[in-house]
Amino acid sequence: MISKPITFNENLMYILSKIVDWLTHKSDKKYEKDLINKVLMLSILLVFGFLLTSIPAIFQLINEHYILASILSTASISIIPAMFYLRITKHYQQVSIFALLLLIALAFYLLITGGVQNTGILWLFLFPLFSFFLVGFKPGFFISLGFLGFIIVYFLIPIEKNSFFAVYPDAFKIRFILIFFSILMLTFIYEYFKNIFLAQTEKELLENEKLLKEKNDFISKVSYQIRTPLSNIVGILDIFKVAQSEEQQRDIINTIQASVNNLVALVNAITLESEAKISYVKNDDITFDLYQTIKKTIRLYSDDADSTIKFNFNFSDKIPRRLYGNVTLVKQVFLSVIDFFSKFEKSDNLTLDIVVTEKESEKNKEIRTLFKIKSNINFSVFAQVLGFPEGASNVDKIDNHDIKLLNNIILSLEGKLNLYSDDGNIAFLISIPFALIEKTSVKEEMRVEITQESVEILEPLPTKIKVSDANILLVEDNKINQKIMVLSLSKQVKNIDIAENGKEAIERFGTTKYDLILMDIQMPIMDGYKTTQKIRETESGTNSHIPIIAITANALSGDREKCIQSGMDDYISKPFQISFVLERIKLHLGANGVH
């Protein structure tokens, strides 16, 4: 086997690595990487100083300048034990002070004597660079500034010719001071901004380390919590195999159900933890009707037979009919707010006052809309549950997933969220900017009558459909998921048809009248997004709108918005409780039936 010849660069790198190893003196004792780097740089500086003193000392000795040769030789010899001391002990600060004192001594000598033919003083231009490196930013600056002051004083002292002390021309003195001061200030500016950059980088690293630690702790905690219900399910299934009586089997099934519920809640918590720290991606803006958007969102709850949430809606007639913005995220804001309040108060006791007004915007062709949403929930209850002080408004102080997600959505709309107590009850104040399209008021176009107390819809409501009479299309490619959904819903609805991909779903939609579609997202041939868009294109120009609910395992930040943007009416992430699916089906059959 012929060995590959070693190149000059490889030899050079090998030699340099050996020199670095010798200078840093690798030992069994472990040192911080930052200290090793400082030791290496200081060692290189000492080697450089040794060469700068030993080589000139030899030349001065040859030229019979014995005094200067002896001083330079003493300096070079003293550097050798300092190098070995630093290499073995890693006492960086002590050796730095020694090197600085040696630098000052040599600088004084070169200034006073001028070196050979008064050229040695030129080496003093390196003084600020070495002093900053040896003792740091502030000490190095003040030491260099002090040395400059000494130079100025020395230049002002009258000195006779033919003496031991060097004599410099006045023009040289002025130029030297200006150049030395310029080098000092350039070094100061460089070190100043370098320190700012390093401080910012270190801060970001610490923040990243903190986030990483939080995620690792969360994953560790979640891993433990997942294993417990999984272990319970496996063990219970083994028991179920040998169970005899119906009562034993019923008890076992209830236990399995409880364990599964725990897993579902845990997976949802993981999703919330992820979403709370991920900014929402802003979707494409479109022209939309803000009033109709809010009205339809309210209708989802007011038309639900099982929901008795009371809404009082006031919409300012000064707000233009047509606005330009992100209608998907606006819907998400109101859905999130209503769902949040619903968790604190039973629906039969919940009243929400929604007031929409305008605020003067600093930008042209823009309107800043204020949404005040007041509930009948006592603020003290809210503050006690979330640990939020009464009178405060900073939502960043609230450690709650729902609030964090809501705030993220509003921030992505360049808006602002405030919470406060209004007559002792919780109120949200949301500010969102929209671009203006044309000045058309609500009064001119809207077929509605708005009062402070309530909202009266004058246009006919869609026909409500009972769940038991519903004809549903399930679009799902997974056989097991098909079977579970059919077994779960078959006794609740009139009929369930199955389409195994988007193409088949469109074909069935074209030949059969369905009341609602349950849509999976990831499917072969055609996915759920494209299928929904095709169905909406088919509906365009007709007086029909079939509710489409996404049922998918896509549960990361932005997935819900992507489903709504494609034309779906609702979104349910897996895993889910079948009772929740029935609630959403019932809600959409009542609010968005075919008409």
matplotlib code that plots the C-alpha trace (Angstrom):
import matplotlib.pyplot as plt

x = [0.0, 1.5, 1.2, 0.1, 2.9, 2.6, 2.2, 3.9, 0.6, 0.1, 3.6, 3.1, -0.2, 1.4, 4.2, 1.8, -0.4, 2.7, 3.7, 0.1, 0.1, 3.5, 2.4, -0.9, 0.7, -2.2, -2.5, -4.9, -6.4, -9.3, -9.5, -12.1, -11.9, -11.8, -8.8, -6.9, -7.5, -6.2, -3.2, -2.4, -2.7, -0.6, 2.0, 2.2, 2.6, 5.5, 7.1, 6.7, 8.2, 11.1, 12.0, 11.5, 14.0, 16.5, 17.2, 17.7, 19.9, 22.2, 22.5, 23.1, 25.8, 27.5, 27.3, 28.9, 25.8, 26.3, 23.8, 20.9, 22.0, 22.1, 18.7, 17.1, 18.9, 17.6, 14.1, 14.3, 15.8, 13.1, 10.4, 11.6, 10.6, 7.3, 6.5, 7.2, 5.3, 2.3, 2.5, 2.4, 0.2, -2.1, -2.0, -3.0, -3.5, -0.2, 1.8, -0.2, 0.7, 4.4, 4.3, 2.6, 5.3, 8.0, 6.3, 6.1, 9.8, 10.9, 8.6, 10.1, 13.6, 12.9, 11.2, 14.0, 17.0, 15.4, 17.0, 19.4, 19.4, 16.1, 14.1, 13.3, 10.5, 8.5, 7.9, 5.8, 2.9, 2.2, 1.8, -2.0, -2.5, -0.4, -1.9, -5.5, -4.7, -2.8, -5.1, -8.4, -10.5, -10.7, -7.4, -5.6, -7.2, -6.3, -2.7, -2.2, -3.7, -1.5, 1.6, 0.6, 0.4, 3.9, 5.2, 3.7, 5.3, 8.7, 8.5, 7.9, 11.1, 14.1, 16.9, 20.5, 22.2, 25.0, 23.3, 22.0, 18.5, 17.2, 16.3, 13.4, 12.5, 9.4, 7.6, 8.4, 6.9, 3.6, 3.3, 4.2, 1.6, -1.2, -0.4, -0.2, -3.5, -5.1, -3.9, -5.2, -8.7, -9.0, -8.0, -10.5, -13.4, -12.6, -12.5, -15.6, -17.8, -16.1, -17.2, -20.7, -20.9, -19.5, -21.9, -24.8, -23.6, -23.1, -26.6, -28.1, -26.2, -27.4, -31.0, -30.6, -29.1, -32.0, -34.6, -32.8, -32.8, -36.5, -37.2, -35.0, -36.8, -40.2, -39.3, -38.0, -41.1, -43.4, -41.5, -42.2, -45.9, -46.4, -44.9, -47.3, -50.6, -49.1, -47.9, -51.4, -53.0, -50.7, -51.2, -55.0, -55.3, -53.5, -56.0, -58.9, -57.9, -58.7, -61.6, -64.8, -67.8, -69.2, -68.7, -64.9, -64.8, -66.7, -64.3, -61.3, -62.6, -63.3, -59.7, -58.4, -60.5, -59.1, -55.5, -56.2, -57.7, -54.5, -52.5, -54.7, -54.4, -50.7, -50.2, -52.4, -50.2, -47.1, -48.7, -49.5, -46.0, -44.6, -47.1, -46.6, -43.0, -43.4, -44.5, -47.5, -46.6, -48.6, -50.8, -51.6, -53.9, -57.2, -60.1, -62.9, -65.9, -65.0, -68.5, -69.6, -66.5, -67.3, -71.0, -70.4, -68.0, -70.7, -73.3, -71.2, -72.1, -75.4, -77.0, -75.7, -78.7, -76.5, -74.9, -76.6, -73.7, -75.3, -73.7, -74.1, -72.6, -71.9, -70.2, -69.3, -70.8, -67.6, -65.6, -65.5, -67.3, -64.3, -60.9, -57.7, -56.0, -55.7, -59.3, -58.1, -56.2, -59.0, -61.4, -58.9, -58.6, -62.4, -62.6, -59.7, -61.2, -64.7, -63.2, -61.0, -63.9, -65.9, -63.3, -63.9, -67.6, -70.4, -72.0, -75.4, -74.0, -71.6, -72.3, -69.9, -70.1, -68.3, -67.7, -65.8, -64.6, -61.9, -58.8, -56.8, -53.8, -50.4, -50.2, -52.0, -54.6, -54.8, -57.4, -56.6, -59.6, -60.2, -62.1, -63.3, -64.6, -66.0, -67.2, -69.3, -66.5, -65.2, -61.6, -60.6, -61.4, -59.4, -56.4, -56.4, -56.4, -53.7, -51.8, -52.4, -52.4, -55.6, -55.0, -52.2, -52.4, -49.1, -50.1, -46.4, -46.8, -49.5, -48.2, -51.2, -51.1, -54.3, -53.2, -49.8, -51.3, -53.8, -51.1, -48.9, -51.7, -52.4, -48.7, -48.5, -51.3, -49.1, -51.7, -51.6, -53.5, -54.3, -56.2, -57.9, -60.7, -63.9, -66.4, -64.8, -65.1, -62.5, -62.1, -59.9, -58.8, -57.4, -55.9, -55.4, -54.5, -56.1, -55.5, -58.3, -59.9, -62.7, -64.9, -68.1, -69.9, -71.6, -75.0, -75.0, -74.5, -75.3, -78.7, -78.5, -79.8, -77.2, -78.0, -76.0, -77.9, -78.0, -77.5, -80.6, -79.9, -82.4, -81.2, -82.6, -80.6, -79.5, -81.6, -80.6, -80.0, -80.2, -77.2, -79.5, -80.6, -77.1, -75.5, -71.7, -68.8, -65.6, -62.5, -59.8, -57.2, -56.3, -58.5, -58.2, -59.2, -62.1, -63.4, -63.1, -64.9, -67.7, -68.2, -68.2, -70.6, -72.8, -75.3, -75.3, -75.8, -78.1, -75.3, -71.5, -69.9, -66.1, -63.7, -60.1, -58.5, -59.3, -60.1, -62.7, -64.2, -64.7, -66.4, -68.8, -69.4, -70.5, -73.0, -74.4, -75.8, -73.9, -74.6, -71.0, -67.5, -64.9, -61.6, -58.2, -55.1, -52.4, -53.7, -52.5, -53.4, -54.9, -54.5, -57.1, -56.1, -56.4, -59.6, -61.3, -60.2, -61.8, -65.0, -65.2, -64.5, -67.5, -69.7, -68.8, -71.7, -74.2, -76.2, -74.6, -71.8, -71.1, -69.3, -65.8, -64.1, -60.4, -59.5, -55.8, -52.6, -51.0, -51.1, -48.2, -48.2, -49.9, -51.7, -55.1, -54.7, -53.6, -56.8, -59.0, -57.2, -57.8, -61.6, -62.3, -64.7, -63.1, -60.1, -59.8, -56.3, -55.7, -55.9, -59.5, -62.5, -65.4, -67.7, -65.8, -66.2, -69.9, -70.1, -68.3, -70.5, -73.6, -72.3, -71.7, -74.9, -76.8, -74.8, -73.6, -76.3, -76.8, -78.9]
y = [0.0, 3.4, 6.0, 9.5, 12.1, 14.7, 18.2, 21.3, 22.7, 19.4, 19.7, 23.3, 22.5, 19.6, 21.8, 24.6, 22.1, 20.8, 24.4, 25.1, 21.9, 22.9, 26.4, 25.3, 22.3, 19.8, 18.2, 15.9, 18.9, 20.3, 24.0, 26.2, 26.7, 30.5, 30.3, 28.0, 30.5, 33.4, 31.4, 30.6, 34.2, 35.4, 32.7, 33.8, 37.4, 36.4, 34.5, 37.6, 39.8, 37.4, 37.7, 41.5, 41.8, 39.0, 39.6, 43.4, 42.6, 40.5, 43.3, 45.9, 43.8, 43.4, 47.2, 47.7, 49.4, 47.5, 49.3, 48.8, 45.2, 44.4, 45.9, 44.0, 40.8, 41.1, 41.6, 38.6, 36.3, 37.3, 36.3, 32.7, 31.7, 33.7, 31.5, 28.2, 29.5, 30.4, 27.0, 25.0, 27.0, 28.8, 31.8, 34.2, 37.4, 37.2, 36.7, 39.5, 42.0, 40.9, 41.3, 44.8, 45.9, 44.7, 46.5, 49.8, 49.5, 48.9, 51.8, 54.2, 53.2, 53.6, 56.9, 58.4, 56.9, 56.8, 53.5, 53.4, 56.7, 57.7, 55.1, 52.9, 55.3, 54.1, 50.8, 52.7, 52.9, 49.2, 50.2, 50.7, 47.4, 45.4, 47.1, 46.5, 42.9, 42.3, 43.9, 44.5, 47.3, 49.9, 49.3, 49.2, 52.5, 54.4, 53.0, 54.0, 57.4, 57.8, 56.8, 59.4, 62.0, 61.1, 61.3, 64.8, 65.9, 64.4, 66.2, 69.6, 69.2, 70.9, 68.5, 69.3, 67.6, 65.1, 63.8, 60.3, 61.4, 61.5, 64.8, 64.9, 67.7, 69.7, 68.7, 65.0, 65.4, 66.8, 64.1, 61.3, 62.5, 62.7, 59.3, 57.7, 59.3, 58.1, 54.6, 54.7, 56.0, 53.4, 50.6, 52.0, 52.1, 48.6, 47.1, 49.0, 47.7, 44.2, 44.1, 45.1, 42.4, 39.8, 40.8, 40.6, 37.2, 35.9, 37.1, 35.3, 32.1, 32.3, 32.7, 29.8, 27.7, 28.6, 27.7, 24.5, 23.6, 24.3, 22.1, 19.3, 19.5, 19.6, 16.5, 14.7, 15.4, 14.5, 11.3, 10.2, 11.3, 9.4, 6.2, 6.0, 5.9, 3.7, 1.2, 1.3, 0.6, -2.3, -3.9, -3.4, -5.0, -8.1, -8.2, -7.7, -11.0, -13.0, -10.9, -12.9, -10.7, -7.7, -5.6, -6.4, -5.6, -2.4, -1.3, -2.2, -0.2, 2.8, 2.6, 2.4, 5.4, 7.4, 6.5, 7.4, 10.7, 11.5, 10.8, 13.0, 15.9, 15.4, 15.5, 18.6, 20.2, 19.4, 21.1, 24.2, 24.3, 24.3, 26.8, 29.2, 29.7, 29.8, 32.9, 32.7, 33.0, 35.8, 34.6, 36.5, 39.5, 39.8, 42.3, 41.3, 42.5, 42.9, 43.1, 39.9, 38.1, 38.9, 38.2, 34.8, 33.9, 34.9, 32.8, 29.7, 30.0, 31.8, 29.3, 26.2, 24.7, 23.5, 26.9, 29.8, 32.4, 35.8, 38.3, 42.1, 43.5, 47.2, 48.0, 51.6, 53.0, 55.0, 51.8, 51.2, 48.2, 46.8, 46.4, 44.8, 42.3, 38.8, 37.5, 34.1, 35.3, 37.8, 34.9, 33.0, 36.0, 36.0, 32.2, 32.1, 34.9, 33.3, 29.8, 31.3, 32.9, 29.7, 27.9, 30.2, 30.3, 27.9, 28.9, 29.3, 32.1, 33.7, 37.1, 38.9, 42.5, 43.1, 46.8, 47.6, 51.2, 53.0, 54.8, 57.4, 55.8, 57.4, 55.9, 57.0, 54.7, 52.7, 52.3, 51.0, 49.1, 48.7, 45.6, 45.7, 42.4, 42.5, 39.4, 38.9, 36.9, 38.5, 39.7, 38.5, 34.9, 35.3, 36.9, 34.2, 31.3, 32.9, 34.8, 38.1, 41.3, 43.4, 46.6, 45.2, 45.0, 43.4, 40.0, 38.9, 38.4, 35.7, 32.1, 30.7, 28.8, 30.3, 33.9, 33.3, 31.8, 34.7, 37.3, 35.6, 35.8, 39.5, 40.3, 38.7, 41.1, 44.0, 44.5, 44.8, 42.9, 44.3, 42.8, 44.9, 45.0, 46.8, 47.3, 44.3, 42.0, 40.8, 42.7, 42.4, 45.4, 44.4, 46.9, 45.7, 47.9, 47.3, 48.9, 51.0, 50.1, 52.6, 54.8, 52.9, 52.8, 49.9, 51.7, 51.9, 48.2, 46.0, 44.5, 44.5, 46.4, 47.0, 48.1, 48.3, 45.5, 42.9, 41.9, 41.4, 39.5, 40.5, 38.1, 34.5, 32.0, 28.8, 25.7, 23.7, 20.0, 17.5, 15.3, 12.2, 13.3, 14.2, 12.6, 12.8, 12.2, 10.9, 11.6, 9.3, 7.0, 5.0, 1.9, 1.7, 5.4, 4.8, 1.9, 3.9, 6.9, 4.8, 2.8, 6.0, 8.0, 5.5, 5.4, 9.2, 10.2, 9.0, 7.9, 8.0, 7.5, 7.0, 8.4, 7.2, 10.2, 13.7, 12.6, 10.1, 12.7, 15.2, 12.5, 11.6, 15.3, 15.7, 12.8, 12.8, 15.6, 15.7, 17.8, 17.9, 16.6, 15.3, 15.9, 14.3, 16.3, 14.0, 11.6, 10.0, 11.3, 14.6, 16.1, 17.7, 21.3, 20.8, 18.8, 21.6, 24.2, 22.2, 21.8, 25.5, 26.2, 23.9, 25.8, 29.3, 30.9, 28.6, 29.3, 26.4, 25.9, 22.5, 22.6, 21.0, 20.0, 19.1, 16.1, 15.7, 14.8, 18.1, 20.0, 22.4, 26.2, 27.4, 24.2, 25.4, 28.7, 26.8, 24.6, 27.7, 29.5, 26.6, 27.0, 24.6, 25.7, 24.1, 22.2, 19.2, 17.8, 14.2, 12.7, 13.8, 12.7, 11.6, 13.7, 16.8, 15.8, 15.4, 18.9, 20.5, 18.5, 19.7, 23.3, 23.4, 21.6, 24.3, 27.3, 26.4, 24.1, 23.8, 26.7]
z = [0.0, -1.1, 1.7, 0.8, 0.9, 3.7, 2.3, 3.6, 5.1, 7.0, 8.4, 9.4, 11.1, 13.0, 14.2, 15.3, 17.2, 19.0, 20.0, 21.2, 23.3, 24.8, 25.6, 27.2, 29.0, 29.0, 32.4, 34.3, 36.0, 34.0, 33.3, 31.7, 28.0, 28.4, 30.8, 28.4, 25.6, 27.7, 28.7, 25.1, 24.0, 26.8, 26.1, 22.4, 23.6, 25.9, 23.1, 20.9, 23.7, 24.1, 20.4, 20.4, 23.3, 22.7, 19.0, 19.4, 22.5, 20.3, 17.7, 20.4, 21.8, 18.4, 17.9, 21.4, 22.9, 26.2, 28.4, 26.0, 25.3, 29.0, 29.6, 26.7, 27.7, 31.3, 30.0, 27.6, 30.3, 32.9, 30.3, 30.2, 33.9, 33.5, 30.5, 32.4, 35.5, 33.3, 31.5, 34.7, 37.1, 34.6, 36.9, 34.1, 36.2, 38.0, 34.8, 33.1, 35.8, 35.5, 31.7, 32.1, 34.6, 32.2, 29.3, 31.3, 32.3, 28.7, 27.5, 30.0, 29.0, 25.2, 25.8, 27.9, 25.9, 22.5, 21.8, 18.8, 17.0, 18.8, 16.8, 19.8, 20.8, 17.8, 19.6, 22.1, 19.6, 20.5, 24.2, 24.2, 22.3, 24.8, 27.9, 26.8, 26.2, 29.4, 32.0, 30.2, 28.9, 31.7, 33.4, 30.0, 28.9, 32.1, 32.1, 28.5, 29.1, 32.2, 30.1, 27.4, 30.1, 31.2, 27.6, 27.3, 30.6, 29.5, 26.1, 28.0, 30.1, 28.5, 28.0, 27.0, 24.1, 24.6, 27.8, 28.6, 27.8, 24.3, 22.7, 20.2, 17.7, 18.6, 15.3, 16.1, 19.6, 18.3, 15.6, 18.1, 20.7, 18.0, 16.6, 20.1, 21.1, 17.8, 18.4, 21.9, 20.9, 18.1, 20.5, 23.0, 20.4, 19.1, 22.7, 23.7, 20.8, 21.2, 24.8, 23.9, 21.3, 23.6, 26.4, 24.0, 22.7, 26.3, 27.2, 24.3, 25.1, 28.7, 27.5, 25.1, 27.9, 30.1, 27.4, 26.7, 30.4, 30.6, 27.6, 28.9, 32.3, 30.6, 28.4, 31.5, 33.4, 30.4, 29.9, 33.5, 33.2, 29.9, 31.2, 34.2, 32.2, 29.5, 32.1, 33.6, 30.3, 29.5, 32.9, 32.9, 29.4, 30.8, 33.7, 31.2, 29.4, 32.6, 34.0, 34.4, 35.5, 33.7, 36.7, 36.7, 33.0, 33.4, 36.2, 34.0, 31.0, 33.2, 34.5, 30.9, 30.0, 32.8, 31.8, 28.2, 29.3, 31.2, 28.1, 26.0, 28.5, 28.6, 24.9, 24.7, 27.4, 25.3, 22.3, 24.4, 25.8, 22.3, 20.9, 23.8, 22.8, 19.0, 17.2, 14.9, 11.2, 9.7, 6.9, 3.8, 4.4, 2.6, 2.3, 4.8, 6.7, 10.4, 11.6, 9.8, 11.1, 14.7, 14.2, 12.7, 15.6, 18.1, 16.2, 16.7, 20.4, 20.4, 17.9, 19.9, 21.6, 24.5, 25.0, 26.7, 26.7, 26.5, 24.2, 24.2, 21.1, 20.2, 16.9, 16.1, 12.9, 12.4, 11.5, 7.7, 6.3, 4.3, 6.0, 5.0, 7.4, 8.6, 9.0, 10.1, 13.1, 14.0, 14.2, 16.3, 18.7, 19.4, 19.6, 22.1, 24.2, 24.4, 25.1, 27.8, 29.6, 29.2, 31.3, 34.2, 34.2, 33.3, 30.0, 31.5, 33.8, 31.4, 29.9, 27.5, 26.5, 23.3, 22.3, 19.1, 18.6, 16.7, 17.9, 15.9, 14.2, 13.7, 10.2, 7.1, 5.5, 8.7, 11.4, 14.9, 16.2, 19.9, 21.1, 24.7, 25.9, 29.4, 31.3, 34.4, 36.1, 39.3, 38.8, 42.3, 41.2, 38.0, 39.9, 42.5, 39.9, 37.7, 40.4, 38.6, 40.8, 40.6, 38.8, 36.7, 32.9, 31.8, 30.4, 30.4, 34.2, 33.7, 33.5, 31.6, 28.2, 26.9, 27.7, 26.1, 23.0, 22.7, 23.2, 20.5, 18.0, 18.8, 18.6, 15.2, 14.1, 15.5, 18.2, 21.9, 24.7, 28.1, 31.0, 33.7, 36.3, 35.1, 37.9, 39.6, 36.6, 34.1, 30.9, 27.9, 25.9, 22.5, 20.0, 16.4, 13.3, 9.9, 6.6, 5.1, 1.8, 1.3, 3.4, 3.6, 6.9, 8.6, 8.5, 4.7, 3.9, 6.9, 7.3, 11.1, 14.0, 16.8, 20.3, 23.4, 25.1, 22.4, 18.7, 16.6, 13.3, 10.7, 8.0, 8.1, 10.2, 8.6, 8.9, 12.0, 11.6, 14.4, 14.9, 14.7, 11.2, 9.9, 6.9, 7.4, 5.2, 6.9, 4.9, 6.4, 4.9, 8.1, 8.5, 12.2, 12.6, 10.2, 12.3, 15.6, 14.2, 12.7, 15.9, 18.0, 15.8, 14.1, 17.0, 17.2, 13.5, 10.7, 8.3, 7.9, 4.5, 4.2, 1.6, 1.8, 0.1, -1.1, -4.7, -3.5, -1.1, -4.0, -6.1, -3.2, -2.5, -6.1, -6.0, -2.5, -0.2, 3.1, 6.1, 7.4, 6.5, 8.9, 7.1, 7.7, 6.6, 5.6, 2.9, -0.3, -3.8, -2.4, 1.1, 3.3, 2.4, -1.3, -1.0, 1.1, -1.4, -4.3, -2.4, -1.7, -5.4, -6.2, -3.7, -5.1, -6.8, -5.0, -1.8, 0.0, 2.6, 4.1, 7.4, 7.2, 10.5, 10.4, 12.5, 12.4, 14.3, 13.0, 16.3, 16.1, 16.0, 12.8, 11.9, 13.0, 11.1, 8.0, 8.2, 8.6, 5.8, 3.4, 4.0, 6.9, 9.6, 12.6, 13.8, 16.2, 17.0, 17.8, 20.4, 21.2, 23.2, 21.1, 23.2, 22.1, 18.5, 18.9, 20.5, 17.6, 15.1, 16.9, 17.0, 13.2, 12.2, 14.2, 13.0, 9.5, 8.1, 4.4, 3.0]

ax = plt.figure().add_subplot(projection="3d")
ax.plot(x, y, z, "-o")
ax.set_aspect("equal")
plt.show()
